[in-house]
Amino acid sequence: MVTNSDVIADHLLERTSRGLAAAVSAAVGDGSLADGARLPPIRRLASDLELSPSTVSAAWRLLATARVIRADGRRGTVITAHAQPGPVRYRRALEHSSAFNLDLSTGMPDAALLPDLGAALSRLHRAGVSGSYLDDPIVPGLVESLAQDWPYETDEFMIVDGAMDALDQVSSHLLRYGDGVIVENPSFPPLLDLLDALGVRHAGVDVDEEGMMPSQFAEALDQHPRAVFLQPRAHNPTGVSMSSERAQELARLVAPHPIFVIEDDSAGSVAAARPVSLGRWIPSRTVHVRSFSKSYGPDLRLAAMSGPRELVDALRERRLLGQGWTSRLLQAVLIDLLTQPATRRQVARARGAYASRRRKLRAALEREGVSIMGDDGLNIWLPVRDETSALIALASRGIGAAAGSPFLTKRESASHIRVTAGLVERDFARVGHELAIAATLRPHAGPR
């Protein structure tokens, strides 16, 4: 009789934790291990395969991270092939009700502050958009527009279908199953979902008012990660923008290690802080991504990315097997938006409005005795005694907020919720009062 140990042994090509994790994944992929199949206990499998129990345990941790297996009580460890990796954290962070009078859960820009795309679209007949498959993947003039306020000098740009497309492409190219990376704590849930889907382990580093904390960052580097992911300004969810001094310090710490830094500048032009990047000091190891969704609209699915030539060339080649290039039509719209004086003024007004709204809500919270970190972007990271009680209390008052737990990368982290301050247009004192009361509620406290 063929046992599950035999099945795994048949797929085992490398006698390491990664090799064992890959063997189980391969057996699941070809149907040799079905959904719900029970795996042998760690010590028995270690004996069957002539591996150490610690090797099997490490492999199980990798598989659990990728949601290939789960501990199922008395049934032991079972295959969960039906639970394919997906946006688990992201969906939890966005759980909300349409019944909210004031929905501050979304992290979205205020639609009233976005530029009107109609004028840009009406000018497209002068944009010279080609119908050829063979033209350059970046339309003429766009690189020159981007370079004007890019945070470091680079000639290697790539246009992609939004920031998450960039992170997906770079991660899929650089990372392998079982690799480790450094992320911020808290971090952006879709990024964590992506890393989980790739079977990549992530170690969280706390942020302070200037960015990732150097002491923790140095310790995480000692674990030999393959990459570092960070948000250089208007960090979502805390609103922290990295100082130039902190960026230089982190770059100094990274320099001796053969790893890449991937930066997600998601706020883009509506961030109050000037652009900053570790690429100023380590350009050959930095990938910098800037999104235009917050400043020009979520449906403008565009982001610009810079990086070392070898990496960008590899991504361009790989892209030829898929979509080939990002719509030149949308790129033409973006050039118009970046260069038209009226649109630039509108984006500047939006940047000022978000800064003002955040500042006023922060002041209202401080009057209530609640302190928060960060002073940039659309969101605030509100410390609470109990996440569930805070969300229920706010919902009872018609206010939506996002659960903080999907953002966390450390289990021992204090409870928070994310509040999109950029959508608070008025009544700052009242909203601050409601948030402050919700922040103080203990577990299981009901609505007032």
VMD Tcl script that draws the C-alpha trace (Angstrom):
set ca {
  {0.00 0.00 0.00}
  {1.36 3.40 -1.01}
  {1.42 5.78 1.94}
  {1.52 9.57 1.91}
  {5.13 9.28 3.04}
  {5.82 7.29 -0.13}
  {4.08 9.92 -2.24}
  {6.17 12.70 -0.73}
  {9.36 10.65 -1.12}
  {8.64 10.21 -4.83}
  {8.51 14.00 -5.25}
  {11.48 14.83 -3.00}
  {14.35 16.23 -5.07}
  {16.20 18.21 -2.41}
  {16.66 17.03 1.18}
  {16.08 20.42 2.80}
  {13.06 22.14 4.32}
  {12.47 23.98 1.04}
  {12.87 20.76 -0.90}
  {10.36 18.98 1.32}
  {7.90 21.88 1.06}
  {8.32 21.84 -2.71}
  {7.74 18.07 -2.78}
  {4.45 18.36 -0.90}
  {3.36 21.25 -3.14}
  {4.21 19.24 -6.25}
  {2.25 16.25 -4.96}
  {-0.73 18.51 -4.31}
  {-0.35 20.04 -7.75}
  {-0.44 16.73 -9.61}
  {-3.22 15.29 -7.46}
  {-1.11 12.73 -5.62}
  {-2.09 14.40 -2.33}
  {-5.76 15.34 -2.38}
  {-7.59 18.03 -0.48}
  {-8.09 16.83 3.08}
  {-5.35 14.20 2.95}
  {-3.78 13.67 6.34}
  {-0.01 13.94 6.58}
  {2.10 11.72 8.86}
  {3.23 13.10 12.21}
  {6.47 15.06 12.00}
  {8.66 12.46 13.71}
  {7.25 9.58 11.68}
  {7.72 11.41 8.39}
  {11.23 12.43 9.42}
  {12.03 8.77 10.08}
  {10.41 7.62 6.82}
  {12.35 10.15 4.76}
  {15.53 10.02 6.84}
  {15.32 13.73 7.61}
  {15.61 15.55 10.91}
  {12.38 16.53 12.68}
  {13.53 20.16 12.58}
  {13.73 19.96 8.77}
  {10.16 18.65 8.58}
  {8.95 21.30 11.05}
  {10.55 24.06 9.00}
  {8.93 22.69 5.83}
  {5.55 22.59 7.56}
  {5.92 26.25 8.54}
  {6.56 27.17 4.90}
  {3.55 25.18 3.74}
  {1.32 26.66 6.43}
  {2.38 30.18 5.38}
  {1.38 29.35 1.80}
  {-1.87 27.78 3.09}
  {-1.07 24.40 1.54}
  {-1.53 22.66 4.91}
  {-3.22 23.38 8.22}
  {-3.31 21.84 11.69}
  {-6.77 20.29 12.12}
  {-7.02 19.23 15.76}
  {-7.20 15.48 16.27}
  {-7.01 14.89 12.53}
  {-3.44 16.18 12.63}
  {-1.98 18.11 9.72}
  {-4.04 18.04 6.53}
  {-3.78 19.27 2.96}
  {-5.89 22.32 2.19}
  {-5.68 22.41 -1.58}
  {-9.10 24.03 -1.78}
  {-7.87 27.05 0.15}
  {-5.91 28.62 -2.66}
  {-3.89 31.71 -1.69}
  {-5.78 34.91 -2.31}
  {-6.40 38.38 -0.93}
  {-7.32 37.10 2.53}
  {-5.86 39.99 4.53}
  {-7.03 42.52 1.97}
  {-10.64 41.32 2.13}
  {-10.57 41.42 5.94}
  {-9.21 44.96 5.89}
  {-11.98 46.08 3.52}
  {-14.93 44.47 5.28}
  {-17.48 47.24 5.56}
  {-21.16 48.02 5.34}
  {-22.89 50.34 2.90}
  {-25.02 51.51 5.83}
  {-22.23 53.74 7.21}
  {-23.01 57.44 7.15}
  {-19.27 58.06 7.13}
  {-17.20 55.20 5.71}
  {-13.58 55.70 6.72}
  {-12.59 52.09 6.09}
  {-11.55 52.20 2.45}
  {-8.19 54.01 2.24}
  {-9.48 55.54 -1.00}
  {-9.00 59.12 -2.20}
  {-11.88 61.58 -2.13}
  {-13.49 61.46 -5.58}
  {-14.25 65.19 -5.33}
  {-10.52 65.94 -5.14}
  {-9.53 63.92 -8.23}
  {-8.85 65.72 -11.53}
  {-11.50 65.60 -14.21}
  {-10.24 63.15 -16.83}
  {-12.65 64.47 -19.43}
  {-10.34 67.25 -20.58}
  {-7.38 64.89 -20.90}
  {-9.47 62.40 -22.86}
  {-10.73 65.13 -25.20}
  {-7.14 66.01 -26.08}
  {-6.18 62.45 -27.02}
  {-6.63 63.08 -30.73}
  {-3.46 65.19 -30.52}
  {-1.54 62.61 -28.51}
  {-0.26 60.60 -31.48}
  {-1.12 57.23 -29.97}
  {0.08 54.48 -32.30}
  {-1.83 51.37 -33.29}
  {1.34 49.33 -33.80}
  {2.39 46.31 -31.75}
  {6.03 47.20 -32.37}
  {6.34 50.67 -30.87}
  {8.30 51.38 -27.72}
  {6.37 50.23 -24.63}
  {6.68 53.73 -23.13}
  {5.18 56.63 -25.07}
  {7.51 59.52 -25.96}
  {7.79 62.21 -23.31}
  {6.62 60.17 -20.34}
  {10.08 59.30 -19.02}
  {11.11 62.95 -19.20}
  {8.02 63.95 -17.20}
  {8.64 61.27 -14.58}
  {12.34 62.10 -14.20}
  {11.61 65.69 -13.15}
  {10.77 64.70 -9.57}
  {12.02 61.10 -9.36}
  {13.94 60.69 -6.08}
  {17.18 59.52 -7.73}
  {18.80 59.53 -11.16}
  {17.93 56.58 -13.36}
  {17.46 55.88 -17.05}
  {15.64 52.58 -16.57}
  {11.88 53.08 -16.36}
  {9.02 50.70 -16.92}
  {5.28 51.44 -16.99}
  {3.03 48.81 -15.45}
  {-0.64 48.29 -14.61}
  {-0.63 49.74 -11.11}
  {1.58 49.36 -8.05}
  {0.45 45.83 -7.19}
  {1.25 44.73 -10.74}
  {4.78 46.05 -10.20}
  {5.14 44.32 -6.83}
  {3.79 41.08 -8.29}
  {6.20 41.14 -11.25}
  {9.24 42.01 -9.16}
  {8.40 39.50 -6.41}
  {7.70 36.67 -8.85}
  {11.03 37.33 -10.57}
  {13.23 37.75 -7.49}
  {11.70 35.44 -4.89}
  {11.39 31.70 -4.58}
  {9.31 29.44 -2.38}
  {10.61 29.60 1.19}
  {12.62 32.81 0.78}
  {12.52 35.38 3.56}
  {11.89 39.11 3.17}
  {11.69 42.17 5.42}
  {8.48 44.18 5.55}
  {7.20 46.99 7.72}
  {5.05 46.44 10.77}
  {2.31 47.36 10.01}
  {2.33 46.69 6.29}
  {-0.04 46.81 3.30}
  {-2.36 43.74 3.37}
  {-2.29 43.02 -0.41}
  {1.51 42.85 -0.30}
  {1.35 40.36 2.58}
  {-1.24 38.32 0.66}
  {1.05 38.30 -2.37}
  {4.02 37.11 -0.32}
  {1.89 34.40 1.29}
  {0.73 33.25 -2.14}
  {4.36 32.93 -3.22}
  {5.23 30.97 -0.08}
  {7.57 33.73 1.09}
  {8.26 34.32 4.78}
  {8.08 37.92 5.97}
  {9.72 39.43 9.04}
  {8.18 42.66 10.31}
  {10.19 45.70 11.38}
  {8.43 48.40 13.41}
  {8.23 51.95 12.10}
  {8.68 55.18 14.02}
  {8.19 58.78 12.89}
  {11.06 58.48 10.35}
  {10.47 55.01 8.91}
  {11.74 51.50 9.61}
  {13.62 51.34 12.91}
  {17.34 50.77 12.19}
  {18.08 48.49 15.15}
  {15.30 46.04 14.25}
  {16.18 46.38 10.57}
  {19.78 45.37 11.25}
  {18.62 42.31 13.21}
  {16.29 41.28 10.39}
  {19.13 41.58 7.87}
  {21.09 39.01 9.90}
  {18.47 36.43 8.85}
  {19.66 36.69 5.23}
  {16.46 37.92 3.54}
  {16.17 38.09 -0.22}
  {14.47 41.50 -0.34}
  {13.13 44.43 1.64}
  {9.70 45.97 0.98}
  {8.93 49.45 2.28}
  {6.74 52.50 1.68}
  {8.98 55.59 1.53}
  {6.28 58.22 2.18}
  {2.70 58.51 3.39}
  {2.98 54.97 4.71}
  {-0.32 53.09 4.65}
  {-1.63 52.79 7.36}
  {0.48 54.99 9.71}
  {1.03 58.11 7.61}
  {4.78 58.09 8.30}
  {7.09 59.52 5.64}
  {10.68 58.34 5.74}
  {13.26 61.04 6.38}
  {16.27 61.39 4.09}
  {18.52 60.67 7.05}
  {16.69 57.42 7.81}
  {16.78 56.40 4.15}
  {20.53 56.92 4.10}
  {20.96 54.88 7.29}
  {18.88 52.00 5.94}
  {20.82 52.10 2.67}
  {24.07 51.87 4.63}
  {22.77 48.80 6.47}
  {21.59 47.14 3.25}
  {24.81 47.82 1.29}
  {26.82 44.78 2.51}
  {23.96 42.37 1.79}
  {23.08 40.93 -1.66}
  {19.41 41.93 -1.53}
  {17.00 44.24 -3.31}
  {14.98 47.07 -1.81}
  {11.48 47.42 -3.32}
  {9.81 50.75 -2.57}
  {6.08 51.34 -3.00}
  {5.33 55.06 -3.23}
  {1.58 54.50 -3.27}
  {0.49 58.04 -2.33}
  {2.52 59.62 -5.10}
  {1.75 63.26 -5.78}
  {-0.75 63.68 -2.93}
  {1.92 62.95 -0.31}
  {3.02 66.07 1.52}
  {6.65 64.90 1.83}
  {9.12 65.22 -1.00}
  {10.03 62.00 -2.87}
  {12.67 59.92 -1.06}
  {14.38 56.66 -1.97}
  {17.24 54.42 -0.89}
  {18.08 54.46 -4.59}
  {19.90 57.74 -4.01}
  {22.64 55.69 -2.30}
  {22.17 52.14 -3.69}
  {20.56 52.59 -7.16}
  {21.79 49.20 -8.41}
  {19.81 47.44 -5.67}
  {16.65 49.58 -5.56}
  {13.31 49.19 -7.29}
  {11.14 52.28 -6.88}
  {7.43 52.15 -7.75}
  {5.15 55.19 -7.94}
  {1.39 54.82 -8.27}
  {-0.91 57.45 -9.76}
  {-4.19 56.05 -8.38}
  {-4.42 58.26 -5.30}
  {-3.63 61.44 -7.22}
  {-5.42 60.91 -10.52}
  {-7.98 58.18 -9.87}
  {-8.14 54.46 -9.02}
  {-9.28 53.55 -12.53}
  {-6.10 54.98 -14.05}
  {-4.38 51.62 -13.58}
  {-0.86 52.92 -14.03}
  {2.37 52.94 -12.07}
  {5.92 53.85 -13.02}
  {8.83 51.72 -11.90}
  {12.57 52.22 -11.99}
  {15.27 49.68 -11.24}
  {18.65 48.33 -12.30}
  {18.90 47.65 -16.04}
  {19.35 43.89 -15.77}
  {16.21 43.51 -13.68}
  {14.07 45.86 -15.77}
  {15.20 44.16 -18.98}
  {14.27 40.76 -17.55}
  {10.82 42.00 -16.57}
  {10.28 43.50 -20.02}
  {11.22 40.19 -21.66}
  {8.92 38.23 -19.38}
  {6.10 40.65 -20.10}
  {6.29 39.85 -23.79}
  {4.76 36.49 -22.91}
  {1.74 38.24 -21.43}
  {0.26 41.68 -21.97}
  {3.41 42.99 -23.67}
  {2.99 46.60 -22.59}
  {0.74 48.88 -20.60}
  {-1.88 50.70 -22.65}
  {-0.24 53.56 -24.53}
  {-3.64 55.22 -24.57}
  {-3.60 55.44 -20.78}
  {0.03 56.55 -20.86}
  {-0.96 59.42 -23.15}
  {-3.64 60.40 -20.64}
  {-1.04 60.31 -17.87}
  {1.36 62.58 -19.78}
  {-1.45 65.07 -20.22}
  {-2.29 64.95 -16.52}
  {1.35 65.37 -15.49}
  {1.98 68.34 -17.77}
  {-1.24 70.38 -17.84}
  {-1.01 73.39 -15.47}
  {-4.68 73.16 -14.48}
  {-4.36 69.50 -13.53}
  {-1.17 70.14 -11.58}
  {-2.97 72.84 -9.62}
  {-5.84 70.44 -8.87}
  {-3.43 67.81 -7.55}
  {-1.74 70.46 -5.41}
  {-5.14 71.44 -3.99}
  {-5.89 67.79 -3.20}
  {-2.51 67.42 -1.50}
  {-3.24 70.48 0.64}
  {-6.76 69.29 1.46}
  {-5.58 65.86 2.63}
  {-2.86 67.43 4.76}
  {-5.37 69.83 6.30}
  {-7.95 67.12 7.01}
  {-5.39 64.85 8.61}
  {-3.98 67.68 10.68}
  {-7.42 68.71 11.94}
  {-8.45 65.17 12.83}
  {-5.16 64.57 14.59}
  {-5.64 67.77 16.62}
  {-9.16 66.68 17.56}
  {-7.83 63.34 18.76}
  {-5.06 64.98 20.75}
  {-7.63 67.15 22.52}
  {-9.31 63.89 23.52}
  {-6.02 62.54 24.86}
  {-5.29 60.19 21.93}
  {-1.89 60.35 20.23}
  {-1.13 58.98 16.78}
  {2.02 58.75 14.69}
  {2.72 60.07 11.21}
  {1.71 63.31 9.53}
  {1.24 62.43 5.86}
  {-1.15 60.70 3.50}
  {-4.79 59.70 3.68}
  {-4.85 57.43 6.74}
  {-4.30 57.42 10.47}
  {-3.31 54.40 12.58}
  {-5.47 54.66 15.67}
  {-4.37 52.76 18.80}
  {-7.30 51.00 20.49}
  {-7.72 48.74 23.51}
  {-9.68 46.21 21.49}
  {-10.10 46.13 17.73}
  {-13.49 44.41 17.61}
  {-15.06 46.58 20.31}
  {-13.80 49.74 18.61}
  {-15.19 48.75 15.20}
  {-18.56 47.74 16.63}
  {-18.85 50.97 18.62}
  {-18.02 53.10 15.59}
  {-20.45 51.14 13.41}
  {-23.21 51.81 15.93}
  {-22.53 55.52 15.36}
  {-22.57 55.18 11.56}
  {-18.78 55.34 11.13}
  {-16.80 52.68 9.30}
  {-13.12 51.92 9.94}
  {-10.77 49.14 8.87}
  {-9.58 46.38 11.18}
  {-5.92 46.80 12.02}
  {-4.99 43.13 12.41}
  {-4.67 42.41 8.63}
  {-1.92 45.04 8.48}
  {0.17 43.53 11.28}
  {3.27 41.43 10.70}
  {4.06 40.76 14.38}
  {1.73 38.79 16.63}
  {2.65 40.80 19.73}
  {1.70 44.12 18.13}
  {-0.72 46.40 19.97}
  {-4.29 46.71 18.66}
  {-5.07 49.44 16.12}
  {-7.65 50.34 13.52}
  {-7.07 52.24 10.29}
  {-9.11 55.38 9.67}
  {-9.13 57.18 6.31}
  {-8.75 60.75 7.52}
  {-8.67 62.01 3.94}
  {-12.42 61.37 3.67}
  {-13.33 63.50 6.71}
  {-14.46 66.84 5.29}
  {-16.09 68.41 8.36}
  {-17.15 67.82 11.96}
  {-13.58 67.00 12.98}
  {-14.30 67.48 16.67}
  {-17.27 65.09 16.58}
  {-15.44 62.44 14.57}
  {-12.40 62.74 16.80}
  {-14.62 62.37 19.87}
  {-16.24 59.20 18.50}
  {-12.87 57.72 17.56}
  {-11.44 58.52 21.00}
  {-14.33 56.83 22.80}
  {-14.06 53.74 20.57}
  {-10.32 53.60 21.25}
  {-10.87 53.23 25.01}
  {-13.39 50.37 24.95}
  {-12.34 47.11 26.51}
  {-13.04 43.68 24.95}
  {-16.70 42.67 24.67}
  {-17.94 46.17 25.40}
  {-21.16 46.72 23.51}
  {-22.51 49.77 21.69}
  {-23.37 52.77 23.80}
}
mol new
graphics top color blue
foreach p $ca { graphics top sphere $p radius 0.5 }
foreach p [lrange $ca 0 end-1] q [lrange $ca 1 end] { graphics top cylinder $p $q radius 0.2 }
display resetview
